[in-house]
């Protein structure tokens, strides 16, 4: 059996990264890391106040996720990270060249509805527009797949696993 890749579950807030990430990790039999846990407290405070993060806020966060992904190379792992811009994904790839992205994508109304019903998360729905405005979908030269977030977590996870299996 081949070693599973290090997978970055990406997408705007509310697409289910924190739900799908652990399910996919369990399916691949690799560890899961919650991307939000890599944020410094200043970033959490800023987002909790409804202020979008700038690139300068994100670089240390991305570097910490990249370091985790680098350590998991050859062993596999799944980590959630919005990775909304190509430059963010490039930074992650610079730290861990073999990472593969699973872009959880969906209709804005569905994502907003899911965000409105989740509990105990610091990201307010008011920041959703800035997330969609910032999003740069995966480009053809990036290792990864896009997976629709309609359906149950189990259905989304199955689609993600199948899409990863189909990668060259």
MDTraj code that builds the backbone (N, CA, C; nanometers):
import mdtraj as md
import numpy as np

residues = "UNK UNK UNK UNK UNK UNK UNK UNK UNK UNK UNK UNK UNK UNK UNK UNK UNK UNK UNK UNK UNK UNK UNK UNK UNK UNK UNK UNK UNK UNK UNK UNK UNK UNK UNK UNK UNK UNK UNK UNK UNK UNK UNK UNK UNK UNK UNK UNK UNK UNK UNK UNK UNK UNK UNK UNK UNK UNK UNK UNK UNK UNK UNK UNK UNK UNK UNK UNK UNK UNK UNK UNK UNK UNK UNK UNK UNK UNK UNK UNK UNK UNK UNK UNK UNK UNK UNK UNK UNK UNK UNK UNK UNK UNK UNK UNK UNK UNK UNK UNK UNK UNK UNK UNK UNK UNK UNK UNK UNK UNK UNK UNK UNK UNK UNK UNK UNK UNK UNK UNK UNK UNK UNK UNK UNK UNK UNK UNK UNK UNK UNK UNK UNK UNK UNK UNK UNK UNK UNK UNK UNK UNK UNK UNK UNK UNK UNK UNK UNK UNK UNK UNK UNK UNK UNK UNK UNK UNK UNK UNK UNK UNK UNK UNK UNK UNK UNK UNK".split()
xyz = np.array([
    [0.0842, -0.1191, 0.0000],
    [0.0000, 0.0000, 0.0000],
    [0.0878, 0.1242, 0.0000],
    [0.0491, 0.2220, -0.0802],
    [0.1242, 0.3469, -0.0858],
    [0.1002, 0.4286, 0.0401],
    [0.2007, 0.5078, 0.0761],
    [0.1857, 0.5982, 0.1896],
    [0.0853, 0.7063, 0.1528],
    [-0.0126, 0.7338, 0.2385],
    [-0.1073, 0.8404, 0.2067],
    [-0.0364, 0.9752, 0.2022],
    [-0.0870, 1.0653, 0.1213],
    [-0.0266, 1.1983, 0.1155],
    [-0.0636, 1.2801, 0.2390],
    [-0.0018, 1.3955, 0.2513],
    [-0.0482, 1.4939, 0.3480],
    [-0.1532, 1.5765, 0.2735],
    [-0.2737, 1.5763, 0.3253],
    [-0.3867, 1.6412, 0.2604],
    [-0.4222, 1.7675, 0.3371],
    [-0.4375, 1.8775, 0.2641],
    [-0.4858, 2.0028, 0.3212],
    [-0.6309, 2.0182, 0.2778],
    [-0.7217, 2.0183, 0.3756],
    [-0.8639, 2.0411, 0.3497],
    [-0.8836, 2.1920, 0.3486],
    [-0.9166, 2.2467, 0.2315],
    [-0.9252, 2.3919, 0.2154],
    [-1.0660, 2.4354, 0.1768],
    [-1.0903, 2.5653, 0.1919],
    [-1.2173, 2.6241, 0.1515],
    [-1.2539, 2.7383, 0.2442],
    [-1.3577, 2.8086, 0.2062],
    [-1.4024, 2.9210, 0.2883],
    [-1.4594, 2.8684, 0.4193],
    [-1.4760, 2.9576, 0.5147],
    [-1.5364, 2.9217, 0.6430],
    [-1.6741, 2.8628, 0.6181],
    [-1.7087, 2.7603, 0.6958],
    [-1.8410, 2.7022, 0.6877],
    [-1.8579, 2.5902, 0.5871],
    [-1.7528, 2.5543, 0.5144],
    [-1.7657, 2.4463, 0.4160],
    [-1.7495, 2.3087, 0.4795],
    [-1.7075, 2.3031, 0.6048],
    [-1.6999, 2.1750, 0.6739],
    [-1.5599, 2.1198, 0.6908],
    [-1.4599, 2.2052, 0.6856],
    [-1.3211, 2.1577, 0.6985],
    [-1.2996, 2.0821, 0.8292],
    [-1.3549, 2.1339, 0.9379],
    [-1.3357, 2.0731, 1.0696],
    [-1.4168, 1.9449, 1.0855],
    [-1.5216, 1.9301, 1.0079],
    [-1.6013, 1.8075, 1.0099],
    [-1.5411, 1.7021, 0.9168],
    [-1.5116, 1.7415, 0.7946],
    [-1.4631, 1.6468, 0.6932],
    [-1.3188, 1.6059, 0.7209],
    [-1.2370, 1.6960, 0.7704],
    [-1.0959, 1.6649, 0.7963],
    [-1.0763, 1.5407, 0.8825],
    [-1.1371, 1.5345, 1.0019],
    [-1.1199, 1.4150, 1.0851],
    [-1.1784, 1.2888, 1.0216],
    [-1.2907, 1.3031, 0.9498],
    [-1.3510, 1.1867, 0.8845],
    [-1.2587, 1.1322, 0.7755],
    [-1.1998, 1.2234, 0.6970],
    [-1.1082, 1.1802, 0.5915],
    [-0.9817, 1.1199, 0.6522],
    [-0.9313, 1.1813, 0.7591],
    [-0.8118, 1.1285, 0.8260],
    [-0.8380, 0.9869, 0.8769],
    [-0.9549, 0.9641, 0.9362],
    [-0.9896, 0.8302, 0.9855],
    [-0.9972, 0.7316, 0.8695],
    [-1.0540, 0.7752, 0.7601],
    [-1.0663, 0.6878, 0.6425],
    [-0.9289, 0.6517, 0.5863],
    [-0.8348, 0.7484, 0.5905],
    [-0.6988, 0.7249, 0.5397],
    [-0.6082, 0.6635, 0.6463],
    [-0.6574, 0.6561, 0.7695],
    [-0.5814, 0.6046, 0.8834],
    [-0.4532, 0.6850, 0.9085],
    [-0.4729, 0.8178, 0.9125],
    [-0.3620, 0.9111, 0.9398],
    [-0.4089, 1.0132, 1.0428],
    [-0.3157, 1.0851, 1.1068],
    [-0.3560, 1.1867, 1.2052],
    [-0.4223, 1.3080, 1.1390],
    [-0.5044, 1.3749, 1.2181],
    [-0.5694, 1.4985, 1.1763],
    [-0.5202, 1.6128, 1.2636],
    [-0.4986, 1.7287, 1.2017],
    [-0.4644, 1.8510, 1.2754],
    [-0.5642, 1.9597, 1.2374],
    [-0.6197, 2.0243, 1.3372],
    [-0.7147, 2.1338, 1.3170],
    [-0.6376, 2.2615, 1.2881],
    [-0.6554, 2.3159, 1.1687],
    [-0.5831, 2.4354, 1.1266],
    [-0.6040, 2.5545, 1.2184],
    [-0.7245, 2.5683, 1.2743],
    [-0.7508, 2.6813, 1.3635],
    [-0.6598, 2.6790, 1.4861],
    [-0.6158, 2.5597, 1.5259],
    [-0.5281, 2.5496, 1.6431],
    [-0.3904, 2.6094, 1.6193],
    [-0.3543, 2.6339, 1.4952],
    [-0.2245, 2.6924, 1.4617],
    [-0.2275, 2.8456, 1.4640],
    [-0.3473, 2.9044, 1.4763],
    [-0.3591, 3.0509, 1.4792],
    [-0.3057, 3.1065, 1.6105],
    [-0.2266, 3.2136, 1.6045],
    [-0.1934, 3.2836, 1.7289],
    [-0.3196, 3.3512, 1.7844],
    [-0.3200, 3.3752, 1.9134],
    [-0.4375, 3.4340, 1.9785],
    [-0.4765, 3.5675, 1.9146],
    [-0.3795, 3.6450, 1.8693],
    [-0.4097, 3.7744, 1.8072],
    [-0.4987, 3.7572, 1.6839],
    [-0.4751, 3.6510, 1.6072],
    [-0.5587, 3.6257, 1.4898],
    [-0.7013, 3.5888, 1.5313],
    [-0.7144, 3.5041, 1.6329],
    [-0.8464, 3.4638, 1.6806],
    [-0.9222, 3.5850, 1.7327],
    [-0.8542, 3.6712, 1.8072],
    [-0.9172, 3.7923, 1.8592],
    [-0.9650, 3.8820, 1.7456],
    [-0.8823, 3.8955, 1.6428],
    [-0.9153, 3.9812, 1.5291],
    [-1.0388, 3.9277, 1.4559],
    [-1.0400, 3.7959, 1.4274],
    [-1.1549, 3.7367, 1.3571],
    [-1.2805, 3.7407, 1.4431],
    [-1.2653, 3.7161, 1.5737],
    [-1.3801, 3.7197, 1.6645],
    [-1.4449, 3.8573, 1.6666],
    [-1.3640, 3.9613, 1.6439],
    [-1.4139, 4.0986, 1.6409],
    [-1.4728, 4.1344, 1.5045],
    [-1.4703, 4.0370, 1.4103],
    [-1.5276, 4.0621, 1.2781],
    [-1.4316, 4.1262, 1.1805],
    [-1.3027, 4.1266, 1.2126],
    [-1.2019, 4.1868, 1.1259],
    [-1.1306, 4.0775, 1.0463],
    [-1.1360, 4.0854, 0.9125],
    [-1.0664, 3.9842, 0.8328],
    [-0.9157, 3.9917, 0.8547],
    [-0.8504, 3.8779, 0.8453],
    [-0.7041, 3.8741, 0.8565],
    [-0.6411, 3.9231, 0.7276],
    [-0.5270, 3.9884, 0.7417],
    [-0.4469, 4.0266, 0.6262],
    [-0.3374, 3.9237, 0.6052],
    [-0.2660, 3.9373, 0.4962],
    [-0.1586, 3.8426, 0.4660],
    [-0.0538, 3.8380, 0.5769],
    [-0.0196, 3.9533, 0.6336],
    [0.0815, 3.9547, 0.7399],
    [0.0363, 3.8749, 0.8621],
    [-0.0953, 3.8704, 0.8851],
    [-0.1498, 3.7890, 0.9944],
    [-0.1390, 3.6403, 0.9612],
    [-0.1543, 3.6097, 0.8340],
    [-0.1620, 3.4691, 0.7930],
    [-0.0269, 3.4004, 0.7782],
    [0.0810, 3.4725, 0.7463],
    [0.2088, 3.4056, 0.7187],
    [0.2565, 3.3161, 0.8338],
    [0.2584, 3.3635, 0.9590],
    [0.3035, 3.2744, 1.0674],
    [0.2125, 3.1520, 1.0847],
    [0.0839, 3.1711, 1.0636],
    [-0.0124, 3.0613, 1.0718],
    [0.0156, 2.9581, 0.9628],
    [0.0333, 3.0060, 0.8398],
    [0.0622, 2.9146, 0.7291],
    [0.1960, 2.8439, 0.7497],
    [0.2940, 2.9153, 0.8028],
    [0.4247, 2.8536, 0.8282],
    [0.4134, 2.7417, 0.9319],
    [0.3300, 2.7621, 1.0339],
    [0.3114, 2.6582, 1.1361],
    [0.2423, 2.5354, 1.0761],
    [0.1428, 2.5563, 0.9918],
    [0.0751, 2.4447, 0.9254],
    [0.1723, 2.3752, 0.8298],
    [0.2498, 2.4542, 0.7568],
    [0.3482, 2.3969, 0.6654],
    [0.4514, 2.3121, 0.7378],
    [0.4929, 2.3554, 0.8558],
    [0.5894, 2.2778, 0.9354],
    [0.5280, 2.1451, 0.9781],
    [0.4003, 2.1466, 1.0189],
    [0.3322, 2.0224, 1.0553],
    [0.3251, 1.9288, 0.9346],
    [0.2862, 1.9841, 0.8196],
    [0.2747, 1.9031, 0.6980],
    [0.4110, 1.8454, 0.6586],
    [0.5151, 1.9246, 0.6743],
    [0.6510, 1.8768, 0.6429],
    [0.6890, 1.7582, 0.7318],
    [0.6576, 1.7681, 0.8596],
    [0.6879, 1.6598, 0.9540],
    [0.6106, 1.5319, 0.9212],
    [0.4943, 1.5452, 0.8587],
    [0.4094, 1.4298, 0.8259],
    [0.4436, 1.3690, 0.6897],
    [0.5289, 1.4352, 0.6114],
    [0.5649, 1.3830, 0.4792],
    [0.6185, 1.2409, 0.4925],
    [0.5692, 1.1529, 0.4071],
    [0.6098, 1.0132, 0.4132],
    [0.5270, 0.9303, 0.5088],
    [0.4468, 0.9970, 0.5917],
    [0.3630, 0.9277, 0.6892],
    [0.2143, 0.9532, 0.6637],
    [0.1835, 1.0626, 0.5974],
    [0.0461, 1.1014, 0.5719],
    [-0.0134, 1.1806, 0.6858],
    [-0.1170, 1.2533, 0.6550],
    [-0.1869, 1.3343, 0.7531],
    [-0.2913, 1.4189, 0.6832],
    [-0.3814, 1.4723, 0.7614],
    [-0.4833, 1.5637, 0.7105],
    [-0.4848, 1.6843, 0.8017],
    [-0.4833, 1.8030, 0.7415],
    [-0.4894, 1.9275, 0.8177],
    [-0.5896, 2.0205, 0.7497],
    [-0.6686, 2.0884, 0.8291],
    [-0.7611, 2.1869, 0.7731],
    [-0.6914, 2.3227, 0.7680],
    [-0.7151, 2.3936, 0.6591],
    [-0.6562, 2.5272, 0.6398],
    [-0.7337, 2.5920, 0.5270],
    [-0.7833, 2.7111, 0.5468],
    [-0.8633, 2.7747, 0.4418],
    [-0.7865, 2.7837, 0.3099],
    [-0.6576, 2.8170, 0.3135],
    [-0.5722, 2.8201, 0.1929],
    [-0.6428, 2.8860, 0.0753],
    [-0.7040, 3.0007, 0.1008],
    [-0.7901, 3.0634, 0.0017],
    [-0.7159, 3.1177, -0.1203],
    [-0.5934, 3.1620, -0.1026],
    [-0.5181, 3.2205, -0.2140],
    [-0.4111, 3.1245, -0.2641],
    [-0.3812, 3.1375, -0.3922],
    [-0.2731, 3.0577, -0.4507],
    [-0.1431, 3.0821, -0.3743],
    [-0.1173, 3.2063, -0.3375],
    [0.0077, 3.2367, -0.2667],
    [0.0152, 3.1638, -0.1329],
    [-0.0988, 3.1420, -0.0668],
    [-0.1003, 3.0675, 0.0598],
    [-0.0671, 2.9202, 0.0335],
    [-0.1268, 2.8657, -0.0724],
    [-0.0998, 2.7258, -0.1067],
    [0.0453, 2.7082, -0.1510],
    [0.0969, 2.8070, -0.2236],
    [0.2377, 2.8018, -0.2634],
    [0.3278, 2.8005, -0.1403],
    [0.2917, 2.8777, -0.0393],
    [0.3716, 2.8809, 0.0841],
    [0.3676, 2.7449, 0.1549],
    [0.2504, 2.6825, 0.1571],
    [0.2394, 2.5492, 0.2172],
    [0.3210, 2.4475, 0.1379],
    [0.3141, 2.4562, 0.0043],
    [0.3922, 2.3647, -0.0806],
    [0.5420, 2.3874, -0.0656],
    [0.5836, 2.5106, -0.0400],
    [0.7262, 2.5390, -0.0198],
    [0.7767, 2.4653, 0.1045],
    [0.6934, 2.4565, 0.2074],
    [0.7312, 2.3877, 0.3308],
    [0.7159, 2.2363, 0.3169],
    [0.6137, 2.1938, 0.2442],
    [0.5819, 2.0504, 0.2309],
    [0.5428, 2.0246, 0.0853],
    [0.6426, 2.0028, -0.0008],
    [0.6173, 1.9945, -0.1451],
    [0.5160, 1.8897, -0.1899],
    [0.4944, 1.7860, -0.1133],
    [0.4035, 1.6803, -0.1562],
    [0.2590, 1.6974, -0.1152],
    [0.2227, 1.8098, -0.0529],
    [0.0849, 1.8244, -0.0062],
    [-0.0129, 1.8206, -0.1232],
    [-0.1316, 1.7685, -0.0926],
    [-0.2408, 1.7612, -0.1884],
    [-0.3581, 1.8356, -0.1251],
    [-0.4284, 1.9135, -0.2060],
    [-0.5390, 1.9942, -0.1546],
    [-0.6737, 1.9316, -0.1888],
    [-0.7647, 1.9336, -0.0930],
    [-0.9041, 1.8993, -0.1165],
    [-0.9820, 2.0276, -0.0909],
    [-1.0310, 2.0883, -0.1995],
    [-1.1060, 2.2133, -0.1893],
    [-1.2533, 2.1800, -0.1693],
    [-1.3033, 2.2085, -0.0490],
    [-1.4449, 2.1919, -0.0201],
    [-1.5161, 2.3158, -0.0729],
    [-1.5990, 2.2964, -0.1729],
    [-1.6643, 2.4109, -0.2360],
    [-1.8153, 2.3912, -0.2350],
    [-1.8853, 2.5026, -0.2306],
    [-2.0299, 2.4930, -0.2288],
    [-2.0971, 2.6261, -0.2521],
    [-2.2244, 2.6193, -0.2691],
    [-2.3084, 2.7356, -0.2900],
    [-2.3037, 2.8260, -0.1669],
    [-2.2942, 2.9564, -0.1899],
    [-2.2813, 3.0521, -0.0801],
    [-2.3966, 3.0409, 0.0184],
    [-2.5193, 3.0246, -0.0299],
    [-2.6354, 3.0164, 0.0594],
    [-2.6253, 2.8942, 0.1511],
    [-2.5819, 2.7821, 0.0984],
    [-2.5642, 2.6613, 0.1793],
    [-2.4577, 2.6838, 0.2863],
    [-2.3458, 2.7434, 0.2457],
    [-2.2357, 2.7680, 0.3396],
    [-2.2804, 2.8640, 0.4499],
    [-2.3496, 2.9705, 0.4125],
    [-2.3967, 3.0670, 0.5118],
    [-2.4945, 3.0014, 0.6096],
    [-2.5835, 2.9171, 0.5595],
    [-2.6781, 2.8480, 0.6458],
    [-2.6047, 2.7581, 0.7455],
    [-2.5035, 2.6868, 0.6981],
    [-2.4269, 2.6002, 0.7879],
    [-2.3526, 2.6820, 0.8932],
    [-2.2968, 2.7957, 0.8512],
    [-2.2259, 2.8809, 0.9481],
    [-2.3217, 2.9336, 1.0546],
    [-2.4418, 2.9692, 1.0133],
    [-2.5395, 3.0262, 1.1063],
    [-2.5823, 2.9253, 1.2122],
    [-2.5699, 2.7954, 1.1818],
    [-2.6157, 2.6925, 1.2749],
    [-2.5048, 2.6252, 1.3536],
    [-2.3796, 2.6627, 1.3299],
    [-2.2746, 2.5964, 1.4070],
    [-2.2531, 2.6715, 1.5377],
    [-2.2016, 2.5987, 1.6353],
    [-2.1874, 2.6530, 1.7698],
    [-2.0409, 2.6594, 1.8102],
    [-2.0053, 2.7618, 1.8863],
    [-1.8740, 2.7683, 1.9487],
    [-1.7588, 2.7972, 1.8550],
    [-1.7842, 2.8631, 1.7426],
    [-1.6746, 2.8962, 1.6509],
    [-1.6563, 3.0460, 1.6479],
    [-1.5303, 3.0890, 1.6370],
    [-1.5007, 3.2323, 1.6454],
    [-1.5266, 3.3086, 1.5163],
    [-1.5455, 3.2405, 1.4038],
    [-1.5626, 3.3089, 1.2754],
    [-1.7086, 3.3478, 1.2544],
    [-1.7390, 3.4789, 1.2544],
    [-1.8772, 3.5203, 1.2335],
    [-1.9168, 3.5131, 1.0860],
    [-2.0471, 3.4962, 1.0599],
    [-2.0949, 3.4908, 0.9215],
    [-2.0673, 3.6212, 0.8477],
    [-2.0482, 3.7304, 0.9210],
    [-2.0196, 3.8593, 0.8573],
    [-1.8914, 3.8554, 0.7736],
    [-1.8014, 3.7624, 0.8049],
    [-1.6757, 3.7538, 0.7297],
    [-1.6855, 3.6633, 0.6069],
    [-1.8015, 3.6041, 0.5833],
    [-1.8145, 3.5114, 0.4707],
    [-1.7911, 3.5800, 0.3364],
    [-1.8441, 3.7021, 0.3201],
    [-1.8231, 3.7727, 0.1934],
    [-1.6746, 3.7942, 0.1657],
    [-1.5977, 3.8307, 0.2691],
    [-1.4544, 3.8522, 0.2483],
    [-1.3852, 3.7201, 0.2131],
    [-1.4343, 3.6091, 0.2684],
    [-1.3771, 3.4782, 0.2369],
    [-1.3999, 3.4446, 0.0887],
    [-1.5235, 3.4601, 0.0418],
    [-1.5531, 3.4314, -0.0991],
    [-1.4792, 3.5277, -0.1923],
    [-1.4636, 3.6535, -0.1511],
    [-1.3919, 3.7500, -0.2342],
    [-1.2436, 3.7153, -0.2451],
    [-1.1881, 3.6574, -0.1405],
    [-1.0461, 3.6220, -0.1371],
    [-1.0178, 3.4898, -0.2091],
    [-1.1160, 3.4001, -0.2132],
    [-1.0964, 3.2653, -0.2665],
    [-1.0449, 3.2642, -0.4095],
    [-0.9350, 3.1941, -0.4286],
    [-0.8811, 3.1645, -0.5611],
    [-0.8830, 3.0122, -0.5734],
    [-0.9781, 2.9559, -0.6507],
    [-0.9882, 2.8104, -0.6607],
    [-0.8580, 2.7478, -0.7100],
    [-0.8451, 2.6174, -0.6847],
    [-0.7279, 2.5445, -0.7319],
    [-0.7107, 2.5633, -0.8820],
    [-0.5874, 2.5767, -0.9231],
    [-0.5558, 2.5887, -1.0649],
    [-0.5129, 2.4525, -1.1176],
    [-0.5195, 2.4323, -1.2501],
    [-0.4888, 2.3012, -1.3071],
    [-0.3504, 2.2459, -1.2705],
    [-0.2532, 2.3332, -1.2437],
    [-0.1183, 2.2851, -1.2119],
    [-0.0996, 2.2549, -1.0630],
    [-0.2062, 2.2684, -0.9833],
    [-0.1968, 2.2403, -0.8400],
    [-0.2482, 2.0989, -0.8114],
    [-0.1729, 2.0256, -0.7289],
    [-0.2149, 1.8910, -0.6903],
    [-0.3336, 1.9022, -0.5970],
    [-0.4472, 1.8563, -0.6441],
    [-0.5651, 1.8629, -0.5604],
    [-0.6925, 1.8372, -0.6365],
    [-0.8012, 1.8381, -0.5607],
    [-0.9337, 1.8113, -0.6144],
    [-1.0336, 1.9065, -0.5510],
    [-1.1420, 1.9294, -0.6204],
    [-1.2516, 2.0089, -0.5666],
    [-1.3678, 1.9147, -0.5380],
    [-1.4276, 1.9308, -0.4205],
    [-1.5354, 1.8421, -0.3776],
    [-1.6534, 1.9281, -0.3325],
    [-1.7710, 1.8998, -0.3875],
    [-1.8921, 1.9719, -0.3518],
    [-1.9344, 1.9355, -0.2088],
    [-1.9780, 2.0359, -0.1334],
    [-2.0139, 2.0131, 0.0073],
    [-2.1630, 1.9865, 0.0290],
    [-2.2378, 1.9668, -0.0780],
    [-2.3776, 1.9291, -0.0608],
    [-2.3826, 1.7842, -0.0120],
    [-2.4763, 1.7566, 0.0772],
    [-2.4920, 1.6199, 0.1271],
    [-2.4407, 1.6049, 0.2685],
    [-2.4409, 1.4807, 0.3140],
    [-2.3993, 1.4512, 0.4508],
    [-2.2470, 1.4505, 0.4610],
    [-2.1940, 1.4653, 0.5829],
    [-2.0482, 1.4565, 0.6002],
    [-1.9907, 1.3257, 0.5449],
    [-2.0631, 1.2166, 0.5626],
    [-2.0146, 1.0874, 0.5128],
    [-2.0084, 1.0864, 0.3602],
    [-2.1097, 1.1467, 0.2937],
    [-2.1109, 1.1537, 0.1473],
    [-1.9962, 1.2406, 0.0964],
    [-1.9755, 1.3533, 0.1619],
    [-1.8674, 1.4450, 0.1213],
    [-1.7325, 1.3763, 0.1391],
    [-1.7150, 1.3071, 0.2516],
    [-1.5900, 1.2356, 0.2778],
    [-1.5663, 1.1272, 0.1738],
    [-1.6701, 1.0540, 0.1387],
    [-1.6573, 0.9489, 0.0367],
    [-1.6171, 1.0098, -0.0972],
    [-1.6784, 1.1244, -0.1341],
    [-1.6412, 1.1909, -0.2607],
    [-1.4961, 1.2374, -0.2560],
    [-1.4543, 1.2905, -0.1417],
    [-1.3159, 1.3374, -0.1288],
    [-1.2177, 1.2220, -0.1417],
    [-1.2461, 1.1112, -0.0733],
    [-1.1570, 0.9947, -0.0795],
    [-1.1496, 0.9392, -0.2215],
    [-1.2634, 0.9313, -0.2891],
    [-1.2665, 0.8815, -0.4271],
    [-1.1879, 0.9742, -0.5202],
    [-1.2036, 1.1042, -0.5012],
    [-1.1325, 1.2010, -0.5851],
    [-0.9809, 1.1916, -0.5613],
    [-0.9404, 1.1736, -0.4351],
    [-0.7979, 1.1567, -0.4059],
    [-0.7444, 1.0287, -0.4691],
    [-0.8214, 0.9218, -0.4601],
    [-0.7807, 0.7941, -0.5202],
    [-0.7600, 0.8064, -0.6710],
    [-0.8370, 0.8944, -0.7334],
    [-0.8304, 0.9102, -0.8794],
    [-0.7143, 0.9983, -0.9246],
    [-0.6469, 1.0649, -0.8313],
    [-0.5329, 1.1495, -0.8705],
    [-0.4197, 1.0616, -0.9227],
    [-0.3450, 1.1134, -1.0210],
    [-0.2303, 1.0350, -1.0724],
    [-0.1211, 1.0178, -0.9703],
])
top = md.Topology()
chain = top.add_chain()
for i, resn in enumerate(residues, 1):
    res = top.add_residue(resn, chain, resSeq=i)
    for name in ("N", "CA", "C"):
        top.add_atom(name, md.element.get_by_symbol(name[0]), res)
traj = md.Trajectory(xyz[None], top)
